Each structure stands twice: as structure tokens, then as C-alpha cells.
């Protein structure tokens, strides 16, 4: 199978994966815990760990030049240890030409605002990742207003989770995780109240694809990625918007190591997107969003 024509025409690895996790036990086993094991069992995956060197080689062989490495802190809601923001910064510093480091703060912790400031001012991280289902919070609640205002003032973007989650899949009560927090409509008030806050909603937001498309169309500061789904399984309306109506608002992402770059890109190539739109989705939109 072939890769997208835009990558074949690019001068060296050019694509940017906006959604990648650590391939190590720090994320897959420690932070992920039983809820990650549930997801792997439900969908026939494994939690085999790897190294960052192997990860980078895998990406560059498929024409991907950079990846956003996401932090993770859902400790209050899950009891699992976080992926420390210092660790994300250390990995970024070791491979500065490849990784863009995004921190994570637990909105239910008393020091979340102070930690957000430290992430940017002391660790020089480039943004933040929130997984509302795992973290157990509604981003539209007034209790989180100070956090969003602080991040807006810091001038860095955020990634919010969109849609359902495979974490805890098949377990009794889904490990207590509540899917309602993945509704992208809970992000809309944040975008409205903080117009300078750049927001990327991760995943095609099943089963709320239409709501997510509406927000991306109406809010100039909101974008989405296609991570977490193989391209052939993405809702046709999402693909239509990405191809025709919102090509400047959609980005490439895998959800690595759950999905790997080569099969994702090969599946994307089969969709027949025009080469100009491929460039937007694969790297141009991300370069602009991330300020690269």
C-alpha cells in the first residue's frame, strides 16, 4: 500500500502527528492502569512497550517529521500516577527536533493553575492535553474558569478529548468513567468565553461528530484532529467537511502507540484527498496551530 501523494512529494519527513503518547510503561501501564488494560483486551490490542528511538524511526520512515508528545494526569479521578510534566520536558529536550511537548494538569487538583504556569514558564512546554472522561470533569463548569483564563494568558494551545473513550471498555460500570464528559458541546462555552485560546478537539468525536463539526465551523479558535480512528472508519460527513468545507480546520493524528503512523497514512491515502488538502491536514494546519 502507498503513502499519501503529498508525503511522496515532500522534501524529507514533513507530516506532524498532533496526538502521540509515550510508548513506555510510564503511560501504558502506570498512568493507564486497569482502564488501559480493559481497552486493550476489548479491542484485541497489546500493551507492548517500546523506546523513543524506535518510535522516532517508525515515524520518519513514513514521512512524519514531528509529533506532539502528550502529558497525562488523571490521578484524582482514577488513582493512577500521572506522566510527570518534567518527564515530557526531558524527552522533548532529548529529541528537540522531533517532539513538541504538551503538559497535562489535573483540573481537580488544588495546584492545577500553578502547575500550568510552571509547565510553560519553567519547563517551556508548548501546550496542554486534557482527557475529560479519564479526568472526570466538565470543562464548562465555572470552577475551571481560572485555569482556562490562565492558559489563554500564557498564549499556548490546548487539546481536549472529543467523543467516547475505549478506556475501561467492557468492565463493570466502565471503571466509573463517564462518557458524557466527552461531549464536545461542553467545550463550546470555553471557546466562546476565551476567544484567544486555541483549542484542538482530539478524535472525530463519535457519537457527537455533528456537534464537533458545528463548533469547528462556528468558532474560529477551535480545530479537530482525526486521531484514534483508522481513516476508513471515520464518519463520511467528517471526511466531507475535511475535504470540502473545513480543510483548514482538520489535522492528522494517530493516538500512538494505540494506532501507528504507517497503517493510518496508508488508509488515508486510499480516501483520495486532493494533494493540496493532504498538505493542509498532514502538516500545514498543524504548523500554524502550533506556531512552528
LINGIRA-V817660 format. One record per helix or strand of 3 or more residues. SS is the DSSP state (alpha for helix, beta for strand). FROM is the first residue (numbers start at 1). LEN is the number of residues. If there is no record, write none. Layout:
((SS:FROM:LEN) (SS:FROM:LEN))
This chain:
((alpha:5:5) (beta:15:6) (alpha:25:7) (alpha:33:10) (alpha:52:9) (beta:64:7) (alpha:75:4) (alpha:85:10) (beta:99:5) (alpha:112:10) (beta:127:4) (alpha:132:4) (alpha:142:13) (beta:157:5) (alpha:172:5) (alpha:179:4) (alpha:185:9) (beta:199:4) (alpha:209:10) (beta:222:4) (alpha:231:3) (alpha:236:10) (alpha:261:9) (alpha:275:16))
